[in-house]
Amino acid sequence: MLTFPRHLIAPQPGDNVIVMKTKANEKYTCILPESAETLEEELRKNYDGPSPDALISGLFEQNSCSYRIESYWTYELCHGRYLRQYHEDKELSTKKPQVQEYFLGYFGHYRPSKGQDLTKVLKEKLQPQQIKTKRVDDIELPYYEVNMTEGTECDLSKTPRQVRILYICQPDGRGEIYELKETSTCEYEVLVLTSVLCANPKFKPKNPPVSKIACHAMAGSPTRPKDLDHEFQIHPNAKAYTVRISPNEEEEEEEEEEEETTPDSQPSKKEPPPHKPVDTTLSSTTDNQVLRDFLSGDHCLQGGTGWWKHEFCFGKYARQFHDDPEGRTVIYLGQWNELKHLQWVSKNPSKMPKDKGKRKSLSLLFTDGDECEVTGKRRLAEVRLKCVEKTLAPHSVSIYLIEPKTCEYIMGIESPLFCSILDRADEYGIIKDTKV
């Protein structure tokens, strides 16, 4: 954007000052702004906050895990501990399904054990490193690398599996696995989104700011050009090039104009438009991926902090499970049956969703769960999907389970992810449009 300050002493031509003139011979001296690279470098130099090691340690000390669910394998990344891939037999007739698993790597050369001092391990294993970048979706993203080694032996190479975990700054990141690939036989690379690194400007994606070019009228020229649609030419320069300026002084960005071609003329040559700010947000892609997998039943939501953990697979089942050294114990609270849900809603009109545009939640009935030892009947569960607005944590999911009657449950699941799908449901609360 070009501006024309008034009542200022005109600058003298130099390294960052150029002379420009319009086709009407109006002359101006213009000051070029400081480059984006220089501004970013100043921010890096002036940063005196926690080191990258200290920032990533904050994530590791939370003892949190992230999951990525694919068509066959599920990947479990427990930050600062290990990365595991596994497949679980989910036959409803099996209460203790067999689990096929491989550890792709452990943090450092150790296997986690009870009572181990994680803080001490972090100090020993996290070493200062040079910040590198990786290009993702046409954005240069700085990352913090963590190597996990000594995984399960590879059948092909007969060596332990290993993985590179690349943590990148994402303001609303909560440790999601954005990308996972096998770079070579039994060697992997994982891209993880986290907000903890964003406190350090060195980890922020490059996003050139929009800068102003201040121009001052030279002797004999008006303060502002008479016709702002004219093009400026930079002089002295044998190979002059042109810059189009906006007719609105307050406009921050000029619109890109299409070249007009006539049979008797060649297309006019224009300087490429100013670089627009790069969109450094990956959350929309993550949201779509999570929703797509959730609605297809491939991404099951899990929660719970006590003895029993809860799991909900959309269009499939609601269940609870407990893991111990002998395996997993599973109790199915209910399975999806559209006909029985319709019968339930017809008998309970209060369970029907509100009009579109006013919905905050949906209720779905899951029946024919495992037999209840007390009542001798099949368990059933009402699953309530609720939209909650949390702009700081758009991927968060909260799950709770209550038992108002013996072996009859209410499973509440709250997340900002549901806000975009509630209006897809019909008058009975059934979502049939599962495309994202």
C-alpha positions as CSV (number, residue, x, y, z in Angstrom):
1,M,0.0,0.0,0.0
2,L,1.2,3.5,-0.9
3,T,0.6,6.4,1.4
4,F,1.3,10.1,1.0
5,P,2.1,11.8,4.4
6,R,1.7,15.5,4.7
7,H,3.8,18.2,6.4
8,L,6.9,16.0,6.5
9,I,10.4,16.7,5.3
10,A,11.0,14.7,2.1
11,P,13.6,12.0,2.5
12,Q,16.7,11.8,0.4
13,P,17.3,8.9,-2.1
14,G,19.3,6.1,-0.5
15,D,19.4,2.4,0.1
16,N,15.8,2.2,1.1
17,V,14.5,5.3,-0.7
18,I,13.5,5.4,-4.4
19,V,12.3,8.1,-6.7
20,M,9.0,7.4,-8.5
21,K,7.0,9.3,-11.1
22,T,3.6,9.0,-12.7
23,K,2.8,9.2,-16.4
24,A,1.8,12.8,-15.7
25,N,5.4,13.5,-14.7
26,E,4.5,13.9,-11.0
27,K,7.6,12.9,-8.9
28,Y,7.7,11.3,-5.4
29,T,10.3,9.9,-3.2
30,C,9.2,6.7,-1.5
31,I,10.5,4.9,1.6
32,L,10.6,1.1,1.3
33,P,9.6,-0.7,4.5
34,E,11.9,-2.9,6.5
35,S,11.8,-6.5,5.1
36,A,9.6,-9.1,6.9
37,E,12.8,-11.2,7.4
38,T,14.3,-8.3,9.4
39,L,11.3,-7.8,11.5
40,E,11.1,-11.6,12.3
41,E,14.8,-11.6,13.1
42,E,14.3,-8.8,15.6
43,L,11.6,-10.8,17.4
44,R,13.9,-13.8,17.6
45,K,16.8,-11.8,19.0
46,N,14.6,-10.1,21.6
47,Y,13.0,-13.3,22.8
48,D,14.2,-14.2,26.3
49,G,11.4,-16.7,27.3
50,P,11.7,-20.4,28.1
51,S,13.9,-22.6,25.8
52,P,12.3,-25.0,23.3
53,D,13.4,-27.9,25.6
54,A,11.5,-26.3,28.5
55,L,8.4,-25.7,26.4
56,I,8.2,-29.2,25.1
57,S,8.9,-30.6,28.6
58,G,5.7,-28.9,29.7
59,L,3.8,-31.0,27.2
60,F,5.6,-34.2,28.2
61,E,4.9,-33.7,31.9
62,Q,1.2,-33.7,31.3
63,N,1.4,-37.5,30.6
64,S,-1.2,-37.1,27.8
65,C,-1.7,-39.3,24.8
66,S,-3.0,-38.5,21.3
67,Y,-4.6,-40.9,18.8
68,R,-4.9,-41.3,15.1
69,I,-7.4,-43.9,13.8
70,E,-7.0,-45.3,10.3
71,S,-8.9,-48.0,8.4
72,Y,-7.0,-50.8,10.2
73,W,-4.4,-49.5,12.6
74,T,-4.8,-47.1,15.5
75,Y,-1.8,-45.1,16.5
76,E,-1.3,-44.0,20.2
77,L,1.3,-41.3,20.8
78,C,2.0,-40.8,24.5
79,H,4.1,-37.6,24.5
80,G,7.5,-38.1,26.0
81,R,7.0,-41.9,26.4
82,Y,6.2,-44.0,23.3
83,L,4.4,-44.4,20.0
84,R,2.4,-47.5,19.5
85,Q,0.3,-48.9,16.7
86,Y,-2.3,-51.6,17.3
87,H,-5.3,-53.3,16.0
88,E,-8.1,-54.6,18.2
89,D,-10.6,-57.3,17.4
90,K,-13.9,-55.6,18.0
91,E,-16.2,-58.6,17.6
92,L,-19.2,-57.9,19.9
93,S,-19.2,-61.5,21.1
94,T,-15.7,-61.2,22.5
95,K,-15.3,-59.4,25.8
96,K,-11.6,-59.7,25.9
97,P,-10.5,-59.1,22.3
98,Q,-7.0,-59.9,21.0
99,V,-4.8,-56.9,20.4
100,Q,-2.1,-56.9,17.8
101,E,0.4,-54.2,18.6
102,Y,3.9,-52.8,17.7
103,F,5.8,-50.1,19.5
104,L,7.3,-47.8,16.9
105,G,9.7,-46.3,19.4
106,Y,10.3,-45.2,23.0
107,F,11.5,-41.8,24.2
108,G,15.2,-42.3,24.9
109,H,16.7,-45.8,25.3
110,Y,14.3,-46.9,28.0
111,R,11.0,-48.6,28.4
112,P,8.6,-46.7,30.8
113,S,8.4,-48.1,34.3
114,K,6.3,-47.2,37.3
115,G,7.9,-44.7,39.6
116,Q,10.3,-43.4,37.0
117,D,11.2,-39.7,37.4
118,L,10.0,-38.2,34.1
119,T,11.5,-34.7,34.9
120,K,15.0,-36.3,35.3
121,V,14.6,-38.3,32.1
122,L,13.6,-35.2,30.2
123,K,16.7,-33.3,31.3
124,E,18.9,-36.2,30.3
125,K,17.3,-36.9,26.9
126,L,16.3,-33.4,25.6
127,Q,19.3,-31.8,24.1
128,P,19.5,-28.3,22.6
129,Q,19.0,-28.5,18.8
130,Q,19.1,-26.2,15.8
131,I,15.5,-25.3,14.6
132,K,14.8,-26.8,11.2
133,T,11.7,-26.3,9.0
134,K,9.5,-28.6,7.0
135,R,7.2,-27.6,4.2
136,V,3.6,-28.6,4.8
137,D,0.6,-27.4,2.6
138,D,3.0,-24.8,1.1
139,I,3.9,-23.4,4.5
140,E,7.4,-23.4,5.9
141,L,6.9,-24.8,9.5
142,P,9.7,-24.8,12.1
143,Y,9.7,-27.9,14.2
144,Y,11.1,-29.4,17.4
145,E,12.3,-32.9,16.8
146,V,12.1,-35.8,19.3
147,N,13.5,-39.2,18.4
148,M,12.0,-42.4,19.7
149,T,14.0,-45.5,19.3
150,E,14.3,-49.2,20.5
151,G,10.8,-50.1,19.3
152,T,9.5,-53.5,18.4
153,E,11.9,-55.5,16.2
154,C,11.2,-55.1,12.5
155,D,10.4,-58.4,10.8
156,L,12.2,-57.3,7.6
157,S,15.3,-55.5,8.7
158,K,15.6,-57.3,12.1
159,T,16.4,-54.0,13.8
160,P,14.3,-52.0,16.3
161,R,11.7,-49.7,14.9
162,Q,12.3,-46.0,15.3
163,V,10.4,-42.7,14.7
164,R,11.0,-39.0,14.4
165,I,8.3,-36.9,16.1
166,L,8.2,-33.3,14.7
167,Y,6.3,-30.9,16.9
168,I,5.1,-27.7,15.2
169,C,3.5,-24.6,16.6
170,Q,-0.3,-24.5,16.2
171,P,-2.1,-22.0,18.4
172,D,-5.1,-24.4,19.0
173,G,-3.0,-27.6,18.8
174,R,-3.5,-30.1,21.6
175,G,-1.0,-32.7,20.5
176,E,-3.0,-34.0,17.5
177,I,-1.2,-36.3,15.0
178,Y,-1.5,-34.3,11.8
179,E,0.5,-36.6,9.6
180,L,2.1,-40.0,10.0
181,K,4.1,-41.9,7.4
182,E,6.7,-44.6,7.0
183,T,9.8,-43.0,5.5
184,S,11.6,-46.3,5.1
185,T,11.2,-49.8,6.3
186,C,10.2,-49.6,9.9
187,E,11.3,-46.0,10.2
188,Y,8.6,-43.4,10.7
189,E,7.9,-39.7,10.8
190,V,5.1,-38.0,12.6
191,L,3.9,-34.4,12.5
192,V,2.3,-33.2,15.7
193,L,0.4,-30.0,16.4
194,T,1.0,-28.3,19.7
195,S,0.4,-24.8,21.2
196,V,3.3,-25.0,23.7
197,L,5.9,-24.0,21.2
198,C,4.0,-20.9,20.0
199,A,5.4,-18.9,22.9
200,N,8.7,-18.9,21.1
201,P,8.7,-16.7,17.9
202,K,11.3,-19.0,16.4
203,F,8.6,-21.6,16.0
204,K,5.9,-19.4,14.4
205,P,5.3,-20.0,10.6
206,K,6.6,-17.4,8.3
207,N,3.8,-14.9,7.7
208,P,4.9,-11.7,5.9
209,P,3.1,-8.7,7.3
210,V,1.5,-6.1,5.0
211,S,3.7,-3.0,5.1
212,K,3.2,0.5,3.9
213,I,5.3,2.4,1.4
214,A,5.4,6.1,2.4
215,C,5.7,8.5,-0.6
216,H,6.6,12.3,-0.4
217,A,5.9,14.8,-3.1
218,M,9.0,16.4,-4.7
219,A,9.2,20.0,-5.8
220,G,6.5,20.9,-8.3
221,S,4.3,17.9,-7.7
222,P,1.0,17.7,-5.8
223,T,0.9,16.1,-2.4
224,R,-1.1,13.3,-4.0
225,P,-1.2,12.3,-7.7
226,K,-4.1,13.8,-9.6
227,D,-5.0,10.5,-11.1
228,L,-4.3,7.6,-8.8
229,D,-5.1,5.1,-11.5
230,H,-1.9,6.0,-13.2
231,E,1.1,3.8,-12.9
232,F,4.3,4.8,-11.1
233,Q,7.7,4.2,-12.8
234,I,10.8,3.8,-10.7
235,H,13.8,5.9,-11.7
236,P,16.7,5.9,-12.4
237,N,16.5,2.5,-13.9
238,A,17.0,1.5,-17.5
239,K,14.7,-1.5,-17.0
240,A,11.8,0.4,-15.3
241,Y,9.0,-1.6,-13.9
242,T,5.5,-0.5,-12.8
243,V,3.5,-0.6,-9.6
244,R,-0.3,-0.1,-9.5
245,I,-1.5,1.9,-6.6
246,S,-5.0,1.8,-5.0
247,P,-7.4,4.7,-5.5
248,N,-8.4,4.4,-1.8
249,E,-5.8,5.6,0.6
250,E,-7.2,3.6,3.5
251,E,-7.4,0.3,1.6
252,E,-5.0,-2.2,3.1
253,E,-4.9,-4.6,0.1
254,E,-5.5,-3.9,-3.5
255,E,-7.6,-6.3,-5.6
256,E,-5.9,-8.2,-8.3
257,E,-7.0,-7.1,-11.7
258,E,-7.3,-9.4,-14.7
259,E,-5.3,-8.5,-17.8
260,E,-7.4,-7.3,-20.7
261,T,-6.4,-8.3,-24.2
262,T,-7.6,-6.8,-27.5
263,P,-6.9,-8.1,-31.0
264,D,-4.7,-5.0,-31.7
265,S,-2.8,-5.0,-28.4
266,Q,-0.6,-7.2,-26.3
267,P,-1.5,-7.9,-22.7
268,S,-0.1,-5.2,-20.4
269,K,2.7,-6.3,-18.2
270,K,2.0,-5.9,-14.5
271,E,4.2,-6.4,-11.5
272,P,3.0,-9.4,-9.5
273,P,0.6,-8.4,-6.8
274,P,1.9,-8.0,-3.2
275,H,2.3,-11.3,-1.3
276,K,-0.8,-12.0,0.7
277,P,-0.4,-13.2,4.2
278,V,0.1,-17.0,4.3
279,D,-2.7,-18.9,6.0
280,T,-0.8,-20.7,8.7
281,T,-3.9,-22.4,10.2
282,L,-4.1,-26.2,9.9
283,S,-7.1,-26.6,12.2
284,S,-9.7,-26.7,9.4
285,T,-7.9,-29.6,7.8
286,T,-7.7,-31.4,11.1
287,D,-11.4,-30.7,11.9
288,N,-12.5,-32.2,8.5
289,Q,-10.3,-35.2,9.0
290,V,-11.6,-35.9,12.5
291,L,-15.3,-35.3,11.5
292,R,-14.9,-37.5,8.4
293,D,-13.5,-40.4,10.5
294,F,-16.0,-39.9,13.3
295,L,-19.1,-39.9,11.1
296,S,-17.8,-42.9,9.2
297,G,-17.4,-44.8,12.5
298,D,-13.6,-45.1,12.0
299,H,-12.7,-42.6,14.7
300,C,-14.1,-43.7,18.1
301,L,-14.1,-41.2,20.9
302,Q,-12.7,-42.3,24.3
303,G,-12.8,-40.7,27.7
304,G,-13.0,-41.5,31.4
305,T,-10.4,-41.3,34.2
306,G,-11.5,-44.0,36.7
307,W,-11.5,-47.7,36.6
308,W,-13.7,-47.8,33.5
309,K,-13.0,-45.9,30.3
310,H,-15.8,-45.0,27.9
311,E,-15.8,-45.3,24.1
312,F,-18.4,-44.2,21.5
313,C,-18.3,-45.2,17.8
314,F,-20.8,-43.2,15.8
315,G,-23.4,-45.5,14.1
316,K,-21.9,-48.6,15.8
317,Y,-21.9,-48.8,19.6
318,A,-21.3,-47.3,23.1
319,R,-19.2,-49.3,25.5
320,Q,-17.0,-49.2,28.6
321,F,-13.7,-51.1,29.1
322,H,-10.9,-51.7,31.6
323,D,-7.3,-52.6,30.8
324,D,-5.1,-54.7,33.1
325,P,-2.1,-56.9,32.7
326,E,-4.4,-59.9,31.8
327,G,-6.0,-58.0,28.9
328,R,-9.1,-55.8,28.3
329,T,-12.5,-56.3,29.8
330,V,-15.3,-54.8,27.7
331,I,-19.0,-54.2,28.4
332,Y,-21.2,-53.0,25.6
333,L,-23.8,-50.5,26.8
334,G,-25.7,-50.5,23.5
335,Q,-25.5,-50.9,19.8
336,W,-27.0,-48.7,17.1
337,N,-30.4,-49.8,15.8
338,E,-32.2,-47.2,13.7
339,L,-35.6,-48.8,14.0
340,K,-35.5,-49.0,17.8
341,H,-34.2,-45.4,18.0
342,L,-37.2,-44.3,15.9
343,Q,-39.6,-46.1,18.2
344,W,-38.0,-44.6,21.2
345,V,-38.2,-41.0,19.8
346,S,-41.9,-41.5,18.8
347,K,-42.7,-42.5,22.4
348,N,-40.6,-39.7,23.8
349,P,-41.2,-36.5,21.8
350,S,-38.9,-34.5,24.1
351,K,-35.9,-36.4,22.7
352,M,-36.6,-35.0,19.2
353,P,-34.1,-32.3,18.1
354,K,-35.1,-28.7,18.0
355,D,-35.6,-26.8,14.8
356,K,-32.5,-26.4,12.6
357,G,-30.5,-23.3,13.7
358,K,-31.6,-23.7,17.3
359,R,-30.0,-27.0,18.1
360,K,-27.4,-27.4,20.8
361,S,-27.6,-31.2,21.2
362,L,-28.8,-34.5,19.7
363,S,-30.0,-37.6,21.6
364,L,-29.5,-41.1,20.1
365,L,-30.6,-44.4,21.6
366,F,-28.3,-47.4,21.6
367,T,-29.9,-50.7,22.6
368,D,-29.1,-54.4,22.9
369,G,-26.0,-54.1,24.9
370,D,-24.5,-56.8,27.1
371,E,-26.9,-58.6,29.5
372,C,-27.3,-56.9,32.9
373,E,-26.6,-59.3,35.7
374,V,-29.0,-57.5,38.1
375,T,-32.1,-57.1,35.8
376,G,-31.5,-59.9,33.3
377,K,-32.2,-57.4,30.5
378,R,-30.0,-56.0,27.8
379,R,-28.2,-52.7,28.6
380,L,-29.1,-49.5,26.8
381,A,-27.7,-46.1,26.6
382,E,-28.9,-42.6,25.5
383,V,-25.9,-40.8,23.8
384,R,-26.2,-37.0,23.9
385,L,-24.0,-35.2,21.4
386,K,-23.7,-31.5,22.6
387,C,-22.1,-28.5,20.8
388,V,-19.9,-26.4,23.0
389,E,-18.1,-23.3,21.9
390,K,-14.4,-23.4,22.9
391,T,-12.4,-21.4,20.4
392,L,-9.2,-22.0,22.4
393,A,-9.6,-25.8,22.1
394,P,-11.6,-26.6,18.9
395,H,-10.6,-30.3,19.0
396,S,-11.4,-31.0,22.6
397,V,-13.9,-33.8,23.5
398,S,-15.4,-34.3,27.0
399,I,-17.2,-37.6,27.8
400,Y,-19.1,-38.5,30.9
401,L,-21.3,-41.5,31.9
402,I,-24.1,-41.6,34.4
403,E,-26.5,-44.5,35.4
404,P,-29.9,-43.1,36.4
405,K,-31.4,-46.6,36.4
406,T,-29.7,-50.0,36.8
407,C,-27.9,-50.8,33.5
408,E,-29.6,-47.9,31.7
409,Y,-27.0,-45.1,31.0
410,I,-26.7,-41.6,29.7
411,M,-23.4,-41.0,27.9
412,G,-22.8,-37.3,27.3
413,I,-20.2,-36.2,24.7
414,E,-19.4,-32.5,24.4
415,S,-17.2,-31.0,21.7
416,P,-16.9,-27.9,19.4
417,L,-16.6,-30.4,16.5
418,F,-20.3,-31.2,16.8
419,C,-21.5,-27.7,16.2
420,S,-21.2,-28.1,12.4
421,I,-23.2,-31.3,12.1
422,L,-26.2,-30.9,14.4
423,D,-28.3,-29.3,11.7
424,R,-27.6,-32.3,9.4
425,A,-29.9,-34.5,11.5
426,D,-33.5,-35.1,10.4
427,E,-36.5,-34.5,12.7
428,Y,-35.7,-37.8,14.5
429,G,-32.1,-36.9,15.2
430,I,-30.6,-39.2,12.6
431,I,-27.6,-38.0,10.6
432,K,-27.5,-39.6,7.2
433,D,-25.4,-37.0,5.4
434,T,-21.9,-38.1,6.7
435,K,-19.8,-36.4,3.9
436,V,-17.3,-33.8,5.0
